[in-house]
Every structure is written in structure tokens, then in C-alpha cells.
Amino acid sequence: MAESRHSVFRQFAASDWRGFRKGVEKEGLRVDRNGFIAQTPHPKALGSALTHPSITTDYSEALLELITPVCSSTGEMLESLRNIHRFVQQNLGDEVFWAASMPCELDGDASIPIAEYGSSNIGRLKHVYRQGLAVRYGRMMQSIAGAHYNLSLPDSFWQIWQQALGNQQSLKDFKSDQYFWLIRNFRRRSWLLMLLFGSSPALDASFVADTSHKLSRFDDHTWFGQDATSLRMGDLGYHNNAQSSLNICFNELSTYTQTLDRAIHTPWPPYERIGVRRDDQYIQINTSVLQIENEYYSAVRPKRTADSGEKPIQALEARGVEYIEVRCLDLDPFSPEGVNAAQIDFLDLFLLDCLLTDSPRIGDDECERLDDNYKDVVAQGRNRELNLCQGGARKPVGDAATALFDQLEPLAELLDSWTGTDTYRNALAEQRGKLPELGTWSVPSSQVVDAMRESGLGHREWVMEQSRQHQKTLREEGLSPELQASFQAMSEQSLADQARMEDVDQPAFDVFLDQYLKA
């Protein structure tokens, strides 16, 4: 019998282990003092949303996105994220940075301003893409926020790992295959992340005004899911009916890029009826199932940093997978940064074990079961009577979680022995503690509902209180003079970079878009 991958990994010496490379992209809405989505433009003090390396916008002009550089430790990454938050909080005036994934008070699509990126062709393309999302799905869905966690392993690891496995591929192809190996197991287990980190069990009533739903009334302005962990990842959150026909394959890089490319070039009749232009203005990039790759919603993505003007699929095909992006994380409303250290350390452990555990290709039947497990935990994960499909049998969700915790224990002990810490054992213990065999589960979704009940506040008021407290904390901490000057310089440089892009002679946007679509 072939030696297991876990056994092979144990042969690494502590001196050979270089740890993880990691970063995070954290979204969040700007809201006014009354808890309504901000109608103001992106603050000039935060620089250009088009060119700033750390502070941009996602769908809406009000939806900030904060981006850390690639870091070598959880502490370094969270300190970077906290510093960006400190700078942002200083420059919001009397606005507040919303702490939850589900949005503040809204008044329909018209209340959600689409992000603007200036007059350059790249800036206009980004805006038209967002217009396309609006006409396809409505803007409400795009007001939801989350955190994306990016993880990779250094080339020094991959070289040793490839040699240990006796693999003869090019390093590029080997890394891509191994990242997809990890992704397949991630898909088998992603339900656990929704149980442990789902933090959006409730929402403001304005989000579902005139919308059919099955939520329960919390108070006059709040609805919630009795056993839900993440409304953000459920039927009311990110979804795309057209994409249900895609059957995006996560088994290997070639099938993944081929199925995505097909979606970008497959017309979809409802989008054809909308058309590309209205009143002589572009309202979507094209009429295909997907306008671009980023429109595909998934809990995880293989990623490669693209060069200027290069499409994500082209970058993946040319240079292989560089890192994976975990996209299913709700914002932690109890944390000023929206994520926390024990969560990140657990994710590292979880993802590494996905790489080290046997990971056969996923067939259509298994794919359907995995999707069902994920949806069930999103909708009713706090129901202890919920059963998941595990290995062809039904197993209570708590038992399934415990089995995964048990599997992770030896790896946590090994990593801690190499690093001389108790980081991973502590992170694992914290997650175990959320699901005691007796008593009430203390998963974040339960904590949010409990906190609202204890405070006597609905979703809008409770999140506003959390947001104000985080703002107070971060403003009082402030930044060192050196960091303050650095952030100000980045903002000024980004504005200059955008102005320079707009001053350069450019082809007409029609020509630019045609070239972009043909590339």
C-alpha cells in the first residue's frame, strides 16, 4: 500500500517547514449616522479606488474593500489589516464602517450607488461590469459584504513535496494539480466553515422588502433564520440561477478554465433580451452566462495574479495556480477587523489537511451531495438534528464536525512541535469549544442572535452599536507618524496614477471593449 500523504508530510524536518503565505480582502459598507447606506462618493482621503493597493471598492461606491499584502504569519497579516482599518476610520468623518455581512438599512436598488472608477477605459470597464450585475441580479444582492482569505505555500515547500511524492511534472503543473487536490477536499468539508464561522443569521427588514422568504420575525425591523448560520451564503444572498447550468468542474485546472471560458462565451437568452446598451450607454459587458470570470460565485477559487490587461483565465493557463481564495467567510461582527486570529490559524490547519488527505475526483453524484451538505448547514446548521451525508451514510452535524476535529488533531500537534508553539492546538480547541456535547452551541450565528436578544436591539441597531464601538477603538489606537505618512502617500500616489491613466491617449471605449472581449 502506498505511503499516505500525511506520513510523507511527517518526514519534513522543522527546518524545512516555511509555514504559510497569506492575505485577506475584507469588505464593508460605509453607512451614515442613522445606519443607512452612504450616498457619498468614495472619500478622496482614501485615494483612488482604481489604483490604490490596499483600499478600493467592491460593487458599490459605499462598499469598501481593504486588502493586505501577502504576509508570512497571522500576526503580521492581522496587524496590516488593523492598520488599514485605523487609517480608514480616521477618514470617514461622521460615517461608520458597517461591521456585519448583511447590509444596513436600504431603500431598494436606487439607494445602492454603483462604484465609479474614473474615465479611463479600464475604469469604465469595471463600472460597466457592475452595471451588468445590477441588470442581471439587482443591486441588493451586491450590498452584502464578506472576507476573502488567500493562502499559498512557498515554492520551497512545493519543491520538497514534489520530490517526496516522486512526481515528475513541471513545478507549475504540479502546484496546480496539488491546489486542485486541496480544493476538492475543501468542497467536501466547506460545510464545517459555515457552521464555525457563519455570522449572518439575521438581516434588516429593508433587505427583503417585497421579497418572498421563509425567515422568522425578530422585531419590527429584523428577520432571522431560526437555525441559519449564514444568510449571506443562502438563497437570499449570493446566487445566480443562470450559473446552475454551468457545472463548473473543480477537478483540475484545464476543465476549470474550459468550463469558465465556455460560460463567458455562451449567450444566455434573458441577458440577450436585456441587451448590451440602453439609451446609448453600456449596461453590461456582454450577454453571456458570465460577463467575466469574477461573476462566477463559489466558496473557493484557484487564483493567479494577472498582469495588466490579462484575464484571470489567461493568467491561470499561462502560469498555473498561485494561491487559493476562500470566499465563504462572513464578517465577524465582534472583531474590529472582521476576522480573528484563531479563525485564521484554524483555516491554515484545515486547508493544509485538505492537501494531505486522499482526494479522488468528484463525480456528479458526489458533487450534488456536497452542495446539499453546504446548503443545509447554511440554512439550518444550528439544528442539532440536522444530518449530513457522509460516506454514503447520514450523520448528525455535530458528530461529523467532531470527526473532522479528531482528524485535524495530529496535524495540529505536528505543526506546533515544528514551530515550538501551541498555536494550532489552541485554534482547534477554540473551534471544538463552539460545539460542546452538552449545552448550547456557541457558534457565531448563535452569538449574534443571543447578543441582539440580550441588548433588546434589532439587527440594524445592534450592528450599528458594534460598528461605533469598533470605530472608537480604532480611532483611539491611531497610527504611528511613519505609518500615517505612508498611508497618506499611498493615497496621493494612487490619485496621481489614476490621473495619469486618464491623460494617456486611449482608443474609443467601443474599440477597447471589443479588443478585451476578443483577447
C-alpha positions as CSV (number, residue, x, y, z in Angstrom):
1,M,0.0,0.0,0.0
2,A,1.3,3.4,-0.9
3,E,2.5,5.6,1.9
4,S,-0.1,8.1,3.0
5,R,0.4,11.8,2.2
6,H,0.2,12.6,5.9
7,S,3.1,10.1,6.6
8,V,5.1,11.7,3.8
9,F,4.5,15.1,5.3
10,R,5.7,14.0,8.7
11,Q,9.1,13.3,7.2
12,F,9.6,17.0,6.8
13,A,12.1,18.5,9.2
14,A,11.2,21.5,11.3
15,S,14.0,23.4,9.4
16,D,12.2,22.6,6.0
17,W,8.8,23.9,7.1
18,R,8.4,27.6,6.0
19,G,4.8,28.0,7.0
20,F,2.1,29.7,5.0
21,R,1.8,32.8,2.9
22,K,-1.5,34.6,3.5
23,G,-3.5,37.7,2.9
24,V,-7.1,38.9,3.3
25,E,-9.6,41.1,1.4
26,K,-12.2,42.5,3.8
27,E,-15.3,44.2,2.5
28,G,-17.6,46.5,4.5
29,L,-20.2,49.2,3.8
30,R,-19.9,52.9,4.7
31,V,-23.2,54.0,6.4
32,D,-24.4,57.3,7.6
33,R,-25.0,58.2,11.2
34,N,-28.6,56.8,11.0
35,G,-27.5,53.4,9.8
36,F,-28.5,54.0,6.1
37,I,-26.1,53.1,3.3
38,A,-23.8,56.1,2.5
39,Q,-24.7,58.1,-0.6
40,T,-21.4,60.0,-0.6
41,P,-18.6,59.2,-3.1
42,H,-15.5,57.2,-2.1
43,P,-13.6,59.5,0.3
44,K,-10.8,61.3,-1.5
45,A,-8.5,60.9,1.5
46,L,-8.6,57.1,0.9
47,G,-7.2,57.6,-2.6
48,S,-8.2,56.2,-5.9
49,A,-10.4,53.0,-5.7
50,L,-8.9,52.1,-9.2
51,T,-5.2,52.2,-8.3
52,H,-4.8,52.1,-4.5
53,P,-3.0,48.8,-3.5
54,S,-4.8,48.5,-0.1
55,I,-8.1,50.4,-0.2
56,T,-10.6,50.0,-3.0
57,T,-14.3,49.5,-3.5
58,D,-16.2,46.3,-4.5
59,Y,-19.6,46.6,-6.1
60,S,-20.8,49.8,-4.6
61,E,-19.3,53.2,-4.1
62,A,-20.2,52.6,-0.5
63,L,-18.7,49.1,-0.3
64,L,-15.1,49.5,0.8
65,E,-12.6,46.6,0.3
66,L,-9.4,46.6,2.3
67,I,-6.5,44.4,1.1
68,T,-3.5,43.3,2.9
69,P,-0.2,42.4,1.2
70,V,1.0,38.8,1.3
71,C,2.2,38.0,4.8
72,S,4.1,35.2,6.4
73,S,2.2,35.0,9.7
74,T,-1.3,35.5,11.1
75,G,0.0,38.2,13.4
76,E,1.6,40.2,10.6
77,M,-1.5,39.9,8.4
78,L,-3.9,41.0,11.1
79,E,-1.7,43.9,12.1
80,S,-1.6,45.0,8.5
81,L,-5.4,44.7,8.3
82,R,-5.8,46.6,11.5
83,N,-3.6,49.4,10.3
84,I,-5.6,49.8,7.1
85,H,-8.7,49.9,9.3
86,R,-7.2,52.6,11.5
87,F,-6.4,54.8,8.5
88,V,-9.9,54.3,7.0
89,Q,-11.7,55.0,10.3
90,Q,-9.8,58.3,10.6
91,N,-11.2,59.4,7.2
92,L,-14.8,58.5,7.4
93,G,-16.0,61.7,9.1
94,D,-19.3,61.0,10.8
95,E,-19.9,57.9,8.7
96,V,-19.5,54.4,10.2
97,F,-17.8,51.3,8.8
98,W,-20.6,48.6,9.0
99,A,-19.4,45.5,11.0
100,A,-21.8,42.8,9.6
101,S,-22.1,40.9,6.3
102,M,-25.8,41.6,5.8
103,P,-26.3,45.2,5.0
104,C,-27.6,48.3,6.9
105,E,-30.9,50.0,6.0
106,L,-31.5,50.2,2.3
107,D,-34.3,51.6,0.1
108,G,-34.2,49.4,-2.9
109,D,-31.8,49.3,-5.8
110,A,-31.7,53.0,-6.3
111,S,-30.2,53.5,-2.8
112,I,-27.1,51.5,-3.7
113,P,-24.7,53.6,-5.7
114,I,-22.6,51.6,-8.2
115,A,-18.8,52.1,-7.8
116,E,-17.1,54.7,-10.1
117,Y,-13.5,54.3,-11.3
118,G,-13.0,57.3,-13.5
119,S,-12.8,57.9,-17.2
120,S,-10.0,55.5,-18.3
121,N,-11.1,52.5,-20.3
122,I,-10.1,50.1,-17.5
123,G,-12.1,52.3,-15.1
124,R,-15.1,52.3,-17.4
125,L,-14.9,48.6,-17.9
126,K,-15.1,48.0,-14.1
127,H,-18.1,50.3,-13.9
128,V,-20.0,48.6,-16.8
129,Y,-19.3,45.2,-15.3
130,R,-21.1,46.4,-12.2
131,Q,-23.9,47.8,-14.2
132,G,-24.2,44.4,-15.7
133,L,-24.5,42.8,-12.3
134,A,-27.3,45.3,-11.5
135,V,-29.4,44.5,-14.5
136,R,-28.9,40.7,-14.1
137,Y,-29.4,40.3,-10.4
138,G,-30.3,43.6,-8.9
139,R,-28.2,45.7,-6.6
140,M,-29.5,44.5,-3.3
141,M,-27.5,41.2,-3.5
142,Q,-24.3,43.2,-4.2
143,S,-24.6,45.2,-1.0
144,I,-23.6,42.1,1.0
145,A,-20.0,42.0,2.4
146,G,-17.6,39.3,3.4
147,A,-14.0,38.4,3.9
148,H,-11.8,36.5,1.4
149,Y,-8.9,34.6,2.8
150,N,-6.0,33.9,0.4
151,L,-3.5,31.1,1.2
152,S,-0.5,29.7,-0.6
153,L,2.6,27.6,0.3
154,P,6.1,28.8,-0.7
155,D,8.0,27.2,-3.7
156,S,10.5,25.8,-1.2
157,F,7.6,23.6,0.2
158,W,6.4,22.6,-3.3
159,Q,9.9,21.5,-4.4
160,I,10.4,19.3,-1.4
161,W,6.8,18.0,-1.6
162,Q,7.1,17.1,-5.2
163,Q,10.4,15.3,-4.6
164,A,8.9,13.4,-1.7
165,L,6.0,12.2,-3.8
166,G,8.2,11.2,-6.7
167,N,6.4,13.5,-9.1
168,Q,8.0,14.3,-12.5
169,Q,5.7,17.2,-13.7
170,S,6.9,20.7,-14.2
171,L,6.7,22.6,-10.9
172,K,3.9,24.8,-12.4
173,D,1.7,21.8,-13.3
174,F,2.5,20.0,-10.1
175,K,1.4,23.0,-8.0
176,S,-1.8,23.5,-10.0
177,D,-2.7,19.8,-9.6
178,Q,-2.0,20.0,-5.8
179,Y,-4.0,23.1,-5.3
180,F,-7.0,21.4,-7.1
181,W,-6.4,18.4,-4.8
182,L,-6.8,20.7,-1.9
183,I,-9.9,22.4,-3.5
184,R,-11.7,19.1,-4.0
185,N,-11.3,18.3,-0.3
186,F,-12.3,21.9,0.6
187,R,-15.6,21.3,-1.3
188,R,-16.1,18.1,0.7
189,R,-15.7,19.9,4.0
190,S,-16.7,23.6,3.4
191,W,-19.9,23.0,5.3
192,L,-17.8,23.0,8.5
193,L,-16.6,26.5,7.9
194,M,-20.2,27.7,7.6
195,L,-21.0,26.1,10.9
196,L,-17.9,27.5,12.7
197,F,-17.8,31.0,11.1
198,G,-21.2,31.7,9.7
199,S,-22.1,35.0,11.3
200,S,-25.1,36.3,9.4
201,P,-28.3,34.7,10.8
202,A,-30.3,37.9,10.8
203,L,-30.9,40.9,8.4
204,D,-32.6,44.2,8.2
205,A,-36.2,44.1,7.0
206,S,-35.4,46.6,4.3
207,F,-33.3,43.9,2.6
208,V,-36.3,41.7,2.0
209,A,-38.9,44.3,1.4
210,D,-41.3,43.0,-1.3
211,T,-39.3,39.7,-1.4
212,S,-40.7,36.3,-0.6
213,H,-38.8,34.5,2.1
214,K,-39.1,31.9,4.9
215,L,-37.4,33.9,7.7
216,S,-38.9,34.4,11.2
217,R,-39.8,37.8,12.7
218,F,-37.3,39.0,15.3
219,D,-38.7,42.5,15.7
220,D,-40.4,45.2,13.5
221,H,-37.2,45.8,11.6
222,T,-35.4,42.4,11.7
223,W,-35.9,39.0,10.2
224,F,-33.8,35.9,11.1
225,G,-33.3,32.3,10.3
226,Q,-34.2,30.1,13.4
227,D,-31.3,27.7,12.7
228,A,-29.4,29.6,10.0
229,T,-25.7,30.2,10.1
230,S,-25.2,32.4,7.1
231,L,-28.0,34.2,5.2
232,R,-25.2,35.8,3.1
233,M,-24.4,32.4,1.6
234,G,-28.0,31.2,1.3
235,D,-30.9,31.8,-1.2
236,L,-31.2,35.4,-0.2
237,G,-27.5,36.1,-0.6
238,Y,-25.1,35.4,-3.4
239,H,-26.7,33.2,-6.1
240,N,-27.1,33.1,-9.8
241,N,-29.7,31.0,-11.5
242,A,-28.0,31.1,-14.8
243,Q,-24.9,29.6,-13.3
244,S,-26.7,26.5,-12.2
245,S,-26.3,25.3,-15.8
246,L,-22.6,25.7,-15.9
247,N,-21.4,22.6,-14.0
248,I,-18.0,24.3,-13.3
249,C,-15.6,21.5,-12.7
250,F,-13.1,21.8,-9.8
251,N,-11.3,18.5,-10.5
252,E,-8.3,20.0,-12.4
253,L,-7.1,23.3,-13.9
254,S,-7.9,22.5,-17.6
255,T,-11.5,21.6,-17.0
256,Y,-12.0,24.5,-14.7
257,T,-10.7,27.1,-17.2
258,Q,-12.5,25.4,-20.1
259,T,-15.9,25.4,-18.4
260,L,-15.4,29.0,-17.2
261,D,-14.3,30.1,-20.7
262,R,-17.4,28.4,-22.2
263,A,-19.6,30.4,-19.8
264,I,-18.1,33.7,-20.9
265,H,-18.8,32.8,-24.5
266,T,-22.3,31.2,-24.1
267,P,-25.2,33.6,-24.7
268,W,-28.0,33.5,-22.1
269,P,-31.4,34.4,-23.6
270,P,-32.6,36.5,-20.6
271,Y,-29.4,38.6,-20.9
272,E,-29.8,38.8,-24.6
273,R,-33.2,40.3,-24.1
274,I,-31.7,43.0,-21.8
275,G,-29.1,43.9,-24.4
276,V,-25.7,45.5,-24.0
277,R,-26.7,49.1,-24.4
278,R,-29.6,51.2,-23.2
279,D,-30.1,54.9,-24.1
280,D,-26.7,54.8,-25.8
281,Q,-25.0,53.7,-22.6
282,Y,-23.4,50.3,-21.9
283,I,-25.4,48.4,-19.2
284,Q,-23.4,45.1,-19.4
285,I,-20.2,43.9,-20.9
286,N,-21.8,41.1,-22.9
287,T,-24.9,38.8,-22.9
288,S,-23.2,35.6,-21.9
289,V,-23.9,33.5,-18.8
290,L,-20.9,35.3,-17.3
291,Q,-19.6,38.7,-18.3
292,I,-16.2,37.9,-16.9
293,E,-14.7,35.1,-14.7
294,N,-15.3,37.1,-11.5
295,E,-19.0,36.9,-11.9
296,Y,-18.9,33.2,-11.0
297,Y,-19.9,32.8,-7.4
298,S,-18.2,30.0,-5.5
299,A,-17.0,29.3,-2.0
300,V,-13.4,28.8,-3.2
301,R,-11.4,29.8,-6.2
302,P,-8.0,28.9,-7.7
303,K,-6.2,32.2,-8.3
304,R,-3.2,33.7,-10.1
305,T,-2.1,37.3,-10.1
306,A,-2.9,38.7,-13.5
307,D,-0.7,41.2,-15.4
308,S,-2.2,44.4,-16.6
309,G,-4.9,43.7,-19.2
310,E,-4.6,40.0,-18.7
311,K,-7.7,37.9,-17.9
312,P,-7.8,35.6,-14.9
313,I,-8.3,32.5,-17.1
314,Q,-5.3,33.5,-19.3
315,A,-3.1,34.0,-16.2
316,L,-4.1,30.6,-14.8
317,E,-3.5,28.8,-18.1
318,A,-0.1,30.6,-18.7
319,R,1.4,30.3,-15.2
320,G,-0.7,27.9,-13.2
321,V,-2.4,28.3,-9.8
322,E,-0.6,30.6,-7.4
323,Y,-2.9,30.6,-4.4
324,I,-6.4,29.7,-3.3
325,E,-9.1,32.1,-2.3
326,V,-11.6,31.1,0.4
327,R,-14.7,33.2,-0.3
328,C,-17.3,31.9,2.1
329,L,-16.3,33.8,5.3
330,D,-18.9,36.1,6.8
331,L,-17.6,39.2,8.6
332,D,-17.1,38.6,12.3
333,P,-19.1,41.5,13.8
334,F,-17.4,41.1,17.2
335,S,-14.0,41.9,15.7
336,P,-12.9,45.3,14.6
337,E,-11.1,43.7,11.6
338,G,-13.9,41.3,10.7
339,V,-11.7,38.3,11.2
340,N,-9.8,36.9,14.2
341,A,-6.5,35.0,14.8
342,A,-7.9,31.7,16.0
343,Q,-10.1,31.6,12.8
344,I,-7.1,32.2,10.5
345,D,-4.9,29.7,12.2
346,F,-7.7,27.1,12.0
347,L,-8.2,27.8,8.3
348,D,-4.5,27.2,7.8
349,L,-4.7,23.8,9.6
350,F,-8.0,23.0,7.8
351,L,-6.6,23.8,4.3
352,L,-3.3,22.0,4.8
353,D,-5.2,18.9,5.9
354,C,-7.2,19.2,2.7
355,L,-4.0,18.9,0.8
356,L,-2.7,16.0,2.8
357,T,-5.9,13.8,2.8
358,D,-6.8,11.5,-0.1
359,S,-8.8,13.5,-2.6
360,P,-10.3,11.5,-5.5
361,R,-12.0,13.3,-8.4
362,I,-15.6,14.5,-7.6
363,G,-18.3,12.9,-9.8
364,D,-21.7,14.4,-10.5
365,D,-23.4,12.4,-7.7
366,E,-20.9,13.4,-5.1
367,C,-21.0,17.0,-6.3
368,E,-24.7,17.1,-5.6
369,R,-24.3,15.6,-2.1
370,L,-21.6,18.1,-1.3
371,D,-23.8,21.0,-2.5
372,D,-26.6,19.7,-0.3
373,N,-24.5,19.4,2.8
374,Y,-23.3,23.0,2.3
375,K,-26.7,24.4,1.7
376,D,-28.2,22.5,4.7
377,V,-25.6,23.9,7.1
378,V,-26.1,27.4,5.7
379,A,-29.8,27.2,6.2
380,Q,-30.1,25.1,9.4
381,G,-26.7,24.4,10.7
382,R,-27.6,25.2,14.3
383,N,-30.2,22.5,14.4
384,R,-28.5,19.6,16.2
385,E,-31.0,17.2,14.5
386,L,-29.6,18.1,11.1
387,N,-28.0,15.1,9.4
388,L,-25.3,15.4,6.7
389,C,-24.4,12.8,4.0
390,Q,-21.0,11.4,5.0
391,G,-19.5,8.5,3.2
392,G,-22.9,7.3,1.9
393,A,-24.5,7.4,5.4
394,R,-26.3,10.1,7.3
395,K,-24.5,11.6,10.3
396,P,-25.6,14.3,12.8
397,V,-23.8,17.6,12.0
398,G,-22.2,17.7,15.4
399,D,-20.8,14.2,15.0
400,A,-19.5,15.0,11.6
401,A,-17.8,18.1,12.9
402,T,-16.2,16.2,15.8
403,A,-14.9,13.6,13.4
404,L,-13.1,16.3,11.4
405,F,-11.7,17.9,14.6
406,D,-10.3,14.5,15.6
407,Q,-8.7,14.1,12.1
408,L,-7.0,17.6,12.5
409,E,-5.6,16.9,16.0
410,P,-2.4,15.1,14.9
411,L,-1.5,17.7,12.3
412,A,-2.0,20.5,14.8
413,E,0.4,18.7,17.2
414,L,2.9,18.2,14.4
415,L,2.9,21.8,13.3
416,D,3.1,23.1,16.9
417,S,6.1,20.8,17.5
418,W,7.9,22.3,14.5
419,T,7.2,25.9,15.5
420,G,7.6,25.4,19.2
421,T,4.1,26.9,19.9
422,D,0.6,25.8,20.8
423,T,-0.9,27.9,18.0
424,Y,-2.7,25.2,16.1
425,R,-3.8,23.2,19.1
426,N,-5.3,26.3,20.6
427,A,-7.1,27.2,17.4
428,L,-8.5,23.7,17.1
429,A,-9.6,23.7,20.7
430,E,-11.4,27.0,20.3
431,Q,-13.4,25.6,17.4
432,R,-14.2,22.4,19.4
433,G,-15.4,24.6,22.2
434,K,-18.1,26.0,20.0
435,L,-19.8,22.6,19.8
436,P,-20.0,21.1,23.3
437,E,-21.7,17.7,23.5
438,L,-24.0,19.1,26.2
439,G,-25.3,22.7,26.4
440,T,-25.9,25.3,23.8
441,W,-23.6,25.6,20.8
442,S,-21.6,28.9,20.9
443,V,-21.1,29.3,17.1
444,P,-21.0,32.9,15.9
445,S,-24.5,32.8,14.4
446,S,-25.9,31.8,17.8
447,Q,-23.8,34.5,19.5
448,V,-25.2,37.2,17.2
449,V,-28.9,36.2,17.9
450,D,-28.1,36.0,21.6
451,A,-26.4,39.4,21.6
452,M,-29.4,41.0,19.9
453,R,-31.8,39.5,22.4
454,E,-29.7,40.5,25.4
455,S,-29.4,44.0,24.1
456,G,-33.0,44.3,23.1
457,L,-31.9,45.6,19.7
458,G,-32.7,44.5,16.2
459,H,-30.1,43.9,13.5
460,R,-29.8,47.4,12.4
461,E,-29.3,48.9,15.9
462,W,-27.2,46.1,17.2
463,V,-24.7,46.2,14.3
464,M,-24.6,50.0,14.5
465,E,-23.6,49.7,18.2
466,Q,-20.9,47.2,17.3
467,S,-19.7,49.4,14.4
468,R,-19.5,52.5,16.6
469,Q,-17.5,50.6,19.2
470,H,-15.0,49.3,16.7
471,Q,-14.7,52.8,15.3
472,K,-14.0,54.3,18.7
473,T,-11.4,51.6,19.5
474,L,-9.5,52.0,16.2
475,R,-9.6,55.8,16.2
476,E,-8.2,55.9,19.8
477,E,-5.4,53.5,18.8
478,G,-4.4,55.7,15.8
479,L,-1.3,55.2,13.7
480,S,2.4,56.0,14.2
481,P,3.6,59.1,12.4
482,E,5.5,56.9,10.0
483,L,2.5,54.8,9.1
484,Q,0.2,57.8,8.9
485,A,2.6,59.4,6.4
486,S,2.9,56.2,4.4
487,F,-0.9,55.8,4.0
488,Q,-1.3,59.4,3.0
489,A,1.5,59.0,0.4
490,M,-0.2,55.9,-1.0
491,S,-3.5,57.7,-1.3
492,E,-1.9,60.7,-3.1
493,Q,0.1,58.4,-5.4
494,S,-3.0,56.4,-6.3
495,L,-4.8,59.6,-7.3
496,A,-1.8,60.6,-9.4
497,D,-1.7,57.2,-11.0
498,Q,-5.4,57.4,-12.0
499,A,-5.0,60.9,-13.4
500,R,-2.0,59.7,-15.5
501,M,-4.1,56.8,-16.8
502,E,-6.8,59.2,-17.8
503,D,-4.4,61.6,-19.5
504,V,-2.9,59.0,-21.9
505,D,-4.4,58.7,-25.3
506,Q,-6.9,55.8,-25.3
507,P,-8.9,54.1,-28.0
508,A,-12.6,54.7,-28.0
509,F,-14.3,52.5,-25.4
510,D,-16.2,50.6,-28.0
511,V,-12.9,49.6,-29.6
512,F,-11.3,48.8,-26.2
513,L,-14.2,46.6,-25.2
514,D,-14.2,44.7,-28.5
515,Q,-10.5,44.1,-28.1
516,Y,-11.0,43.0,-24.5
517,L,-13.7,40.5,-25.4
518,K,-11.7,39.0,-28.2
519,A,-8.5,38.6,-26.1
